[in-house]
Amino acid sequence: MSTRPWTGVFADETGGPIMEFAMVAPAFIALLLAILHIALIYLAQEGLETAVEASSRLILTGSAQTLQLGSGSTAYTGMSATDFKNAICNGITGKDSSGNSVTYPGSLPPFLVCNRLYVNVQIMPAGCSNPTISTPNFTYTNGVLTGTGTGYGNSNCTGTTNSNSGLSSSQNDLVIVQLIYLWPTVSAPFGLNFINQANGNRLLVATSVVTVEGYNCPSGTSTC
């Protein structure tokens, strides 16, 4: 009896590995992409943690409060919110409380960009025994960022900053420094979604809480 022509085709197992790989490959590639996304998020988070530790030290030691900037009639003492963010991103140069020229290097890693960074600094008032530390609430209108809930100045002890001007603190003040970053990411396959903000971003937050050490104001300055 002759063998049916298709019998050999169904009995042939040489293509088995290829078929198995075709079935497993999508899940395998999805897993690799998920691992890559998570690794990049953790890298960004660690970079932000390093930056907040370095920048909060400027407040801890009184350097941010006593740095003399500008010259002549435009000279002033103490970093503003803009100065502090610039110090984090690019570094800053001025004079310390003794009148010596000093330069503080930037602490933001090169793989993080300044225009995605937001800074929240809160000085807790005396007697604030239970300060609230929470993630600032970012608000959007039609995909456009309209509010960040961040500030730079004295807090009312509930996490809301009352002043966005200068940073004036004294010894033993409790200061909360938060760096918030909008990290661009995408939705991974099979429902893995790392986006928690509008426009395909993930909100990363690094927080440092410091107690201000004693420091001296520059000569001729009564408060700083």
Secondary structure by P-SEA (a helix, b strand, c coil): ccccccccccccccaaaaaaaaaaaaaaaaaaaaaaaaaaaaaaaaaaaaaaaaaaaaaaacccccccccccccccccccaaaaaaaacccbbbbccccbbbbbccccccccccccbbbbbbbbcccccbbbbbcbbbbbcccccccccccccccccccccccccbbbbcccbbbbbbbbbbbbbbbccccccccccccbbbbbbbbbbbcccccccccccccc
